[in-house]
Amino acid sequence: MKPRRRATPPGSAGSPGAKIRFFPNDPDASVGLVPATPISDQEGEPPFTIEGRRYAPAPYAPGTLAFQYWQGETALRRTIRVWEDLFDRDFATWHDDRPLRVRLRAGRDLNAFYDRKALQFFYDTDKVTGRIVYAAESLDVVAHEAGHAVLDTYQPGYWATPDPETAAFHESFADCSSLLVTLTDPAVRRAFLDETGGRARGSNLVSRLAEALGRAIHDNYGPGAVSDPTRLRDANNSFRYADPGSLPASAPDESLASEPHSFSRVFTGAFYDVLVWLIARALRETPSEADAAVERGRRLAGRLLARAIETLPPGEARYREIALRMREVDQTEEGGVASIGIEEAFSGHGIRLPALTLRQKRSPRYRALRALDPARLGGAAAIRAVLGLPVRAKLERREWKPRVGGGVREQYVHRETISIRNPSLRGVRRIAVVFECGCTLTRGPSGDVEGASVHPRRDPRPAEIARWLKPWLKRGEIAPSSGATSKDHFRDKKPFRVGRSGVLERVYFD
């Protein structure tokens, strides 16, 4: 049942003339505070509840709970609207069909996290400047954490796998969320154009993510934690892909490691380069309409990513496969306008895509296999056969409906649990890891299957599972039991725990 929302008080969100002040980027970004009108509730949006008092809209001062309430509320609603637009479908609930709780001041730390139940934002004092830095005051941070929740809605199988590339993509998608949400603001677009002169290949207020948080971490923990005090991460980077299994578990900020936040920068850098390429193309087409050109480039880049995500099969996320799917979507839905930009961007980060053939342009891989339609005789059996599953293997069905017209998306998922002995984790003799395989189907307005993508069953060998677990164990990020709360695990920096049945469970993404 969809929970009822609290009625909006008179003169509050959505009232004509009601104004707030808002950071459309980050407190330390050059654009600063801008006036904004609160975004009103819309039926069909996934509900969230900000804990504590609800404040009437007014231009409050940063640092106050009243300001943080409206900063958080506005940033969350902007993020939800951006992704609903890019996916072209409403998602009325979060992963577990409950309202997402939001804690604006969850305690002292320089971080924030999402744990499938809540978004929690922390605060602490910058020991050099003496300023209290609130994570909830940065749109970059709020849109990042909400981005984790959005991806978890569309690809819930990415949540618990210890595969380092999938975990890194979760972090990258969250950073891409920050890039795409901040660029919806006209003030940010103007500042972006002023700073870059339309040539956004250098670091700038959009590419620099979580500036205030990054500075405080640098000041409090030194350059080993964050090498550049002007940001937490920068989407404008030159990191190149390497097998994460070949990388160290941890490394200084200026180097690449298999740690998810570190390795995420490869995909984020490639996506940012696609975004810049599309913006430059739009500016060449309409140089007199620069603001509109930036918005067109932003929306197309975001749509290519969103459509790739929703048409990928369940299983592990791979940077190259996502890039290929972005190019396929561009070829079939956008006339191929972005394909060169996608190829150049990912090649620049060490991910080379094969040349397009004429057949691929006419008939991409995911537009095939209508025989997999489970509504037709033999369709479910065909799915199991293609996946390499036994005749009676269990398939879980998920469905996402579009806003208008056709385009229903269905996933059929099969799970396998594989256990391995593990002497590295004290008190735990075995760890069981869940692996997903399955297919994603897209139906057109007529109800016929128009697209299908498949991830066949693959039973990893114990050595491969141990290889995936090794960096998490080396960093001490797996808790041996599940008795603690999400916040306890967060404070101990243990994003995974071993449940009572011995199954590896993810606790949070930060």
C-alpha positions as CSV (number, residue, x, y, z in Angstrom):
1,M,0.0,0.0,0.0
2,K,1.3,3.4,-0.9
3,P,1.7,5.5,2.3
4,R,-0.2,8.7,2.7
5,R,1.9,11.9,2.7
6,R,1.5,14.7,5.1
7,A,-0.6,17.5,3.8
8,T,1.4,20.5,2.6
9,P,0.8,23.4,5.1
10,P,-0.6,26.7,3.7
11,G,2.1,28.9,2.4
12,S,4.6,26.0,2.2
13,A,5.9,24.0,-0.7
14,G,4.4,24.9,-4.0
15,S,2.7,28.1,-2.7
16,P,2.9,31.0,-5.1
17,G,5.6,33.4,-4.1
18,A,7.2,31.1,-1.5
19,K,10.9,31.4,-1.9
20,I,13.9,29.6,-0.4
21,R,17.7,29.9,-0.9
22,F,19.5,26.9,-2.3
23,F,22.9,25.7,-3.3
24,P,22.3,24.2,-6.8
25,N,25.8,22.7,-6.8
26,D,28.0,22.8,-3.7
27,P,28.5,25.3,-0.9
28,D,32.1,25.9,-2.1
29,A,31.3,26.2,-5.8
30,S,31.5,29.6,-7.5
31,V,27.7,29.8,-8.2
32,G,26.9,30.1,-4.5
33,L,23.3,30.5,-3.2
34,V,20.4,31.1,-5.6
35,P,16.7,31.9,-4.9
36,A,14.4,29.0,-5.7
37,T,10.7,28.1,-5.5
38,P,10.0,24.9,-3.5
39,I,9.1,21.9,-5.7
40,S,5.6,20.7,-5.0
41,D,4.6,17.1,-4.4
42,Q,3.5,15.1,-7.4
43,E,1.4,11.9,-7.4
44,G,3.4,8.9,-8.5
45,E,6.8,10.0,-7.1
46,P,8.6,7.7,-4.7
47,P,7.9,9.0,-1.2
48,F,10.6,10.1,1.2
49,T,10.3,11.5,4.7
50,I,12.8,14.0,6.1
51,E,13.1,13.3,9.8
52,G,12.4,16.2,12.2
53,R,10.4,19.4,11.9
54,R,9.0,20.6,8.6
55,Y,9.9,24.3,8.2
56,A,7.9,26.9,6.3
57,P,9.7,28.0,3.1
58,A,11.9,31.1,3.6
59,P,15.4,32.3,2.7
60,Y,17.1,30.6,5.7
61,A,20.9,30.9,6.4
62,P,23.2,27.9,5.6
63,G,24.1,26.0,8.7
64,T,20.6,26.0,10.1
65,L,18.3,23.0,10.2
66,A,15.7,25.0,8.4
67,F,18.0,25.7,5.5
68,Q,19.1,22.1,5.4
69,Y,15.5,20.9,5.3
70,W,14.8,22.9,2.1
71,Q,18.2,22.2,0.6
72,G,17.6,18.4,1.1
73,E,14.0,18.5,0.0
74,T,14.8,20.4,-3.2
75,A,17.9,18.4,-4.1
76,L,16.0,15.1,-3.6
77,R,13.0,16.2,-5.7
78,R,15.3,17.5,-8.5
79,T,17.2,14.2,-8.5
80,I,14.0,12.2,-8.7
81,R,12.5,14.4,-11.5
82,V,15.8,14.2,-13.5
83,W,15.9,10.5,-13.5
84,E,12.2,10.0,-14.1
85,D,12.6,12.3,-17.2
86,L,15.7,10.4,-18.4
87,F,14.2,6.9,-17.9
88,D,10.9,8.3,-19.2
89,R,9.0,6.3,-16.6
90,D,7.8,7.0,-13.1
91,F,9.1,4.8,-10.2
92,A,6.5,5.2,-7.5
93,T,8.4,3.3,-4.8
94,W,12.0,2.7,-3.8
95,H,13.6,-0.7,-3.6
96,D,11.6,-2.1,-0.7
97,D,8.3,-0.3,-1.3
98,R,8.6,1.9,1.7
99,P,9.2,5.7,2.0
100,L,12.9,6.5,2.1
101,R,13.9,8.1,5.4
102,V,16.2,11.1,5.3
103,R,18.4,12.1,8.2
104,L,20.0,15.5,7.6
105,R,22.2,15.4,10.7
106,A,22.9,11.7,11.4
107,G,26.1,12.4,13.5
108,R,29.7,13.6,13.2
109,D,31.6,12.4,10.1
110,L,32.5,13.7,6.7
111,N,30.4,11.4,4.7
112,A,26.9,10.2,3.8
113,F,25.3,6.8,3.0
114,Y,22.3,4.9,1.5
115,D,21.3,1.6,3.0
116,R,18.0,0.7,1.2
117,K,16.0,2.2,4.1
118,A,17.4,5.7,4.5
119,L,19.7,8.4,3.3
120,Q,21.9,9.6,6.1
121,F,24.0,12.7,5.9
122,F,26.7,13.7,8.4
123,Y,28.6,16.8,9.4
124,D,31.9,17.7,11.1
125,T,34.3,20.6,11.6
126,D,37.0,21.4,9.2
127,K,40.0,21.6,11.5
128,V,41.9,24.1,9.4
129,T,39.1,26.6,8.6
130,G,37.0,25.9,11.8
131,R,33.8,25.7,9.6
132,I,31.2,23.0,10.2
133,V,30.7,21.2,6.9
134,Y,27.2,19.6,6.4
135,A,27.0,16.9,3.8
136,A,23.3,17.7,3.4
137,E,24.0,21.2,2.2
138,S,25.7,20.0,-1.0
139,L,23.5,19.1,-4.0
140,D,26.5,17.0,-5.2
141,V,26.3,14.8,-2.1
142,V,22.5,14.5,-2.0
143,A,22.2,13.7,-5.7
144,H,25.0,11.2,-5.3
145,E,23.3,9.3,-2.5
146,A,19.9,9.5,-4.2
147,G,21.6,8.2,-7.3
148,H,22.5,5.0,-5.4
149,A,18.8,4.6,-4.5
150,V,17.7,5.2,-8.2
151,L,20.1,2.7,-9.6
152,D,19.0,0.2,-6.9
153,T,15.5,0.6,-8.1
154,Y,16.3,-0.2,-11.8
155,Q,19.1,-2.8,-11.2
156,P,18.7,-4.2,-7.7
157,G,21.0,-7.1,-8.5
158,Y,24.0,-4.7,-8.5
159,W,23.5,-4.2,-4.7
160,A,25.1,-7.2,-3.0
161,T,27.7,-8.5,-5.4
162,P,31.3,-8.2,-4.2
163,D,32.4,-7.9,-7.9
164,P,34.6,-4.7,-7.7
165,E,33.6,-3.4,-11.1
166,T,29.9,-3.5,-10.3
167,A,30.4,-1.8,-7.0
168,A,32.5,0.8,-8.7
169,F,29.8,1.4,-11.3
170,H,27.3,2.0,-8.5
171,E,29.6,4.8,-7.3
172,S,30.1,6.1,-10.8
173,F,26.4,6.2,-11.5
174,A,25.9,8.2,-8.3
175,D,28.6,10.7,-9.4
176,C,26.9,10.9,-12.9
177,S,23.7,11.7,-11.0
178,S,25.4,14.7,-9.4
179,L,26.7,15.9,-12.8
180,L,23.3,15.6,-14.5
181,V,21.2,17.1,-11.7
182,T,23.4,20.2,-11.1
183,L,23.4,21.0,-14.8
184,T,19.6,21.4,-14.8
185,D,20.0,24.7,-12.9
186,P,20.3,27.8,-15.1
187,A,22.7,29.5,-12.7
188,V,25.0,26.5,-12.8
189,R,24.9,26.4,-16.6
190,R,25.8,30.1,-16.8
191,A,28.7,29.7,-14.4
192,F,29.8,26.5,-16.2
193,L,29.9,28.4,-19.6
194,D,31.6,31.4,-18.0
195,E,34.3,29.3,-16.3
196,T,35.0,27.0,-19.3
197,G,34.2,29.3,-22.2
198,G,32.4,26.3,-23.8
199,R,35.6,24.3,-23.7
200,A,35.0,22.1,-20.7
201,R,38.1,19.9,-20.9
202,G,39.5,21.4,-17.7
203,S,38.4,21.1,-14.1
204,N,35.4,23.3,-13.4
205,L,32.5,23.8,-10.9
206,V,30.5,20.9,-12.6
207,S,33.3,18.4,-12.9
208,R,34.5,19.0,-9.3
209,L,32.3,17.0,-7.0
210,A,31.6,17.7,-3.3
211,E,34.1,20.6,-3.0
212,A,33.4,21.5,0.7
213,L,33.5,17.9,1.8
214,G,36.7,17.2,-0.1
215,R,38.4,20.2,1.4
216,A,37.4,19.2,4.9
217,I,38.7,15.6,4.4
218,H,42.0,17.0,3.0
219,D,42.3,19.4,5.9
220,N,41.5,16.8,8.6
221,Y,43.2,13.7,7.2
222,G,45.8,15.0,4.9
223,P,46.6,14.7,1.1
224,G,46.7,10.9,1.4
225,A,43.0,11.0,1.8
226,V,42.2,13.6,-0.8
227,S,45.2,14.9,-2.9
228,D,43.5,18.1,-4.2
229,P,41.6,20.2,-1.6
230,T,39.3,21.7,-4.2
231,R,37.1,18.6,-4.5
232,L,36.4,15.1,-3.3
233,R,36.6,13.7,-6.9
234,D,36.8,15.3,-10.3
235,A,34.9,13.9,-13.3
236,N,37.5,15.6,-15.6
237,N,40.2,13.0,-15.2
238,S,42.6,10.8,-17.2
239,F,42.3,7.5,-15.4
240,R,42.4,4.5,-17.8
241,Y,40.7,1.1,-17.4
242,A,42.6,-1.8,-16.0
243,D,41.3,-5.1,-14.7
244,P,40.4,-4.2,-11.1
245,G,41.9,-7.6,-10.1
246,S,45.3,-6.3,-11.2
247,L,45.1,-3.1,-9.1
248,P,45.9,-2.7,-5.4
249,A,43.1,-2.8,-2.9
250,S,43.8,0.8,-1.9
251,A,46.0,3.6,-3.2
252,P,46.6,7.3,-2.7
253,D,44.0,9.6,-4.2
254,E,46.0,10.4,-7.3
255,S,46.4,6.7,-8.3
256,L,43.9,4.0,-9.3
257,A,42.8,1.2,-7.0
258,S,40.1,-1.5,-7.0
259,E,38.4,0.3,-4.2
260,P,35.0,1.3,-5.6
261,H,35.2,5.1,-5.2
262,S,38.7,5.0,-6.8
263,F,37.9,2.7,-9.7
264,S,34.6,4.5,-10.3
265,R,36.6,7.5,-11.7
266,V,37.3,5.6,-14.9
267,F,33.7,5.3,-16.0
268,T,32.8,8.8,-14.5
269,G,35.6,10.3,-16.6
270,A,34.4,8.6,-19.7
271,F,30.8,9.7,-19.2
272,Y,31.9,13.3,-18.5
273,D,33.8,13.3,-21.7
274,V,30.7,12.1,-23.6
275,L,28.7,14.9,-21.9
276,V,31.3,17.5,-22.9
277,W,31.4,16.2,-26.5
278,L,27.6,16.5,-26.7
279,I,27.6,19.9,-25.2
280,A,30.3,21.1,-27.6
281,R,28.3,19.6,-30.5
282,A,25.1,21.4,-29.4
283,L,27.0,24.7,-29.0
284,R,28.3,24.5,-32.5
285,E,24.8,24.0,-33.8
286,T,23.3,26.9,-31.9
287,P,26.1,29.2,-30.7
288,S,23.6,32.0,-29.9
289,E,21.6,29.7,-27.6
290,A,24.3,28.5,-25.3
291,D,22.2,27.8,-22.2
292,A,19.8,25.7,-24.3
293,A,22.7,23.9,-25.9
294,V,24.1,22.8,-22.6
295,E,20.7,21.5,-21.5
296,R,20.4,19.5,-24.8
297,G,23.8,18.0,-24.3
298,R,23.1,17.1,-20.7
299,R,19.7,15.5,-21.4
300,L,21.0,13.4,-24.3
301,A,24.0,12.1,-22.3
302,G,21.7,11.3,-19.4
303,R,19.2,9.5,-21.6
304,L,21.8,7.4,-23.2
305,L,23.0,6.3,-19.8
306,A,19.5,5.7,-18.5
307,R,18.4,3.7,-21.5
308,A,21.6,1.6,-21.3
309,I,20.9,0.8,-17.7
310,E,17.3,-0.2,-18.1
311,T,18.0,-2.5,-21.1
312,L,21.0,-4.3,-19.6
313,P,20.3,-7.8,-18.3
314,P,20.7,-8.6,-14.6
315,G,24.1,-9.7,-13.4
316,E,27.4,-7.9,-13.0
317,A,28.0,-4.4,-14.5
318,R,30.9,-4.0,-16.9
319,Y,32.1,-0.6,-18.1
320,R,32.6,-1.8,-21.7
321,E,29.2,-3.4,-21.9
322,I,27.5,-0.3,-20.7
323,A,29.4,1.8,-23.2
324,L,28.4,-0.6,-26.0
325,R,24.8,-0.4,-24.9
326,M,24.9,3.4,-24.8
327,R,26.2,3.3,-28.4
328,E,23.5,0.9,-29.5
329,V,20.8,3.1,-27.9
330,D,22.3,6.1,-29.8
331,Q,22.2,4.2,-33.1
332,T,18.6,3.0,-32.8
333,E,16.9,5.9,-30.9
334,E,19.0,9.0,-31.6
335,G,20.2,8.5,-35.2
336,G,23.8,7.8,-34.2
337,V,24.6,11.5,-33.3
338,A,26.6,10.6,-30.2
339,S,28.4,7.4,-31.4
340,I,31.7,9.0,-32.3
341,G,31.7,10.9,-29.0
342,I,31.0,7.7,-27.0
343,E,33.8,5.9,-28.8
344,E,36.3,8.7,-28.4
345,A,35.4,9.2,-24.7
346,F,35.7,5.6,-23.6
347,S,38.8,5.0,-25.8
348,G,40.4,8.0,-23.9
349,H,39.9,6.0,-20.7
350,G,41.3,2.7,-22.0
351,I,38.0,1.2,-23.1
352,R,38.0,0.6,-26.9
353,L,34.8,-0.3,-28.6
354,P,34.7,-2.4,-31.8
355,A,33.9,-0.6,-35.0
356,L,30.2,-0.5,-35.9
357,T,29.2,-2.7,-38.8
358,L,26.3,-2.0,-41.2
359,R,24.4,-4.9,-39.6
360,Q,24.8,-3.5,-36.1
361,K,23.5,-0.2,-37.3
362,R,20.4,-1.9,-38.7
363,S,19.9,-4.6,-36.0
364,P,21.6,-4.2,-32.7
365,R,22.0,-7.1,-30.3
366,Y,19.2,-6.3,-27.9
367,R,16.6,-6.0,-30.7
368,A,16.2,-9.7,-31.1
369,L,15.0,-13.0,-29.5
370,R,11.3,-12.4,-29.6
371,A,10.9,-16.1,-28.9
372,L,11.9,-15.3,-25.3
373,D,8.4,-13.8,-24.7
374,P,7.1,-15.7,-21.7
375,A,3.5,-14.7,-22.7
376,R,3.9,-17.0,-25.7
377,L,3.9,-20.8,-25.7
378,G,7.4,-22.0,-24.9
379,G,8.7,-18.5,-24.1
380,A,9.6,-19.3,-20.5
381,A,11.3,-22.5,-21.5
382,A,13.2,-20.6,-24.1
383,I,14.5,-18.1,-21.5
384,R,15.7,-21.0,-19.3
385,A,17.4,-22.6,-22.3
386,V,19.2,-19.4,-23.3
387,L,20.3,-18.8,-19.7
388,G,21.6,-22.4,-19.4
389,L,19.1,-23.2,-16.6
390,P,17.3,-26.5,-15.7
391,V,13.7,-26.8,-17.0
392,R,12.2,-26.0,-13.6
393,A,14.7,-23.4,-12.4
394,K,13.0,-20.5,-10.6
395,L,12.7,-17.1,-12.4
396,E,11.7,-14.0,-10.5
397,R,9.9,-11.3,-12.6
398,R,10.2,-7.6,-12.1
399,E,8.4,-5.0,-14.2
400,W,8.7,-1.2,-14.8
401,K,6.0,0.6,-16.7
402,P,6.5,3.8,-18.8
403,R,4.8,7.1,-18.3
404,V,2.9,7.0,-21.5
405,G,2.4,4.5,-24.4
406,G,4.4,1.3,-24.6
407,G,7.8,0.3,-23.5
408,V,7.1,-2.0,-20.5
409,R,10.4,-3.3,-19.2
410,E,10.6,-6.8,-17.6
411,Q,13.4,-8.7,-16.0
412,Y,13.5,-12.4,-15.4
413,V,16.1,-13.2,-12.8
414,H,17.6,-16.5,-11.5
415,R,19.8,-16.6,-8.4
416,E,22.5,-19.1,-7.5
417,T,24.2,-19.2,-4.1
418,I,27.8,-20.4,-4.1
419,S,29.8,-21.0,-0.9
420,I,33.5,-21.0,-0.4
421,R,35.8,-21.7,2.5
422,N,37.3,-18.5,3.9
423,P,40.1,-18.6,6.5
424,S,40.7,-14.8,6.1
425,L,37.6,-13.7,8.1
426,R,37.8,-14.4,11.8
427,G,35.0,-16.5,13.1
428,V,33.5,-17.3,9.7
429,R,34.4,-20.6,8.1
430,R,32.4,-20.1,4.9
431,I,31.0,-17.2,2.9
432,A,28.1,-17.7,0.5
433,V,27.8,-15.3,-2.4
434,V,24.7,-14.8,-4.5
435,F,25.0,-14.5,-8.2
436,E,22.3,-13.4,-10.7
437,C,21.7,-14.3,-14.3
438,G,18.6,-13.5,-16.4
439,C,17.3,-11.4,-19.2
440,T,15.7,-8.1,-19.7
441,L,12.8,-7.7,-22.2
442,T,11.3,-4.5,-23.6
443,R,7.8,-4.5,-25.0
444,G,6.5,-2.0,-27.5
445,P,3.0,-0.3,-27.5
446,S,1.5,-3.4,-29.1
447,G,2.8,-5.7,-26.3
448,D,5.2,-7.5,-28.5
449,V,8.8,-8.0,-27.3
450,E,11.0,-5.6,-29.2
451,G,14.2,-5.9,-27.3
452,A,16.0,-8.6,-25.3
453,S,19.3,-8.8,-23.5
454,V,20.6,-11.9,-21.8
455,H,23.2,-12.7,-19.1
456,P,23.6,-16.5,-19.1
457,R,24.2,-18.6,-16.0
458,R,27.8,-18.5,-15.0
459,D,29.0,-20.4,-12.0
460,P,32.2,-18.7,-10.9
461,R,34.9,-21.0,-9.6
462,P,35.9,-20.7,-5.9
463,A,39.2,-19.0,-7.0
464,E,37.3,-16.3,-8.8
465,I,35.0,-15.6,-5.9
466,A,38.0,-15.5,-3.6
467,R,39.6,-13.0,-6.0
468,W,36.5,-10.8,-5.7
469,L,36.5,-11.0,-1.9
470,K,40.2,-10.5,-1.4
471,P,40.3,-6.6,-1.7
472,W,37.3,-6.3,0.6
473,L,38.9,-8.5,3.2
474,K,42.3,-6.7,2.8
475,R,40.6,-3.4,3.5
476,G,38.7,-5.0,6.5
477,E,35.4,-4.1,5.0
478,I,33.4,-7.3,5.7
479,A,31.9,-7.7,9.2
480,P,31.7,-11.3,10.5
481,S,28.2,-11.0,11.8
482,S,24.9,-9.0,11.2
483,G,24.1,-7.9,14.8
484,A,25.0,-4.3,14.3
485,T,23.0,-1.5,12.7
486,S,23.7,0.1,9.3
487,K,25.1,3.1,11.1
488,D,27.4,1.0,13.2
489,H,28.7,-0.8,10.1
490,F,29.2,2.6,8.4
491,R,31.2,4.0,11.4
492,D,33.4,0.8,11.3
493,K,33.7,1.2,7.5
494,K,32.3,-2.2,6.8
495,P,29.9,-2.0,3.8
496,F,29.4,-5.8,3.9
497,R,28.5,-8.3,6.6
498,V,28.0,-12.1,6.7
499,G,24.4,-12.9,7.6
500,R,23.2,-15.6,9.9
501,S,22.9,-18.1,7.0
502,G,26.5,-17.2,6.0
503,V,25.4,-15.2,2.9
504,L,27.3,-12.1,2.1
505,E,25.1,-9.0,2.5
506,R,25.7,-5.4,1.5
507,V,24.8,-2.9,4.2
508,Y,25.3,0.4,2.5
509,F,26.8,2.5,-0.3
510,D,28.4,5.8,0.7
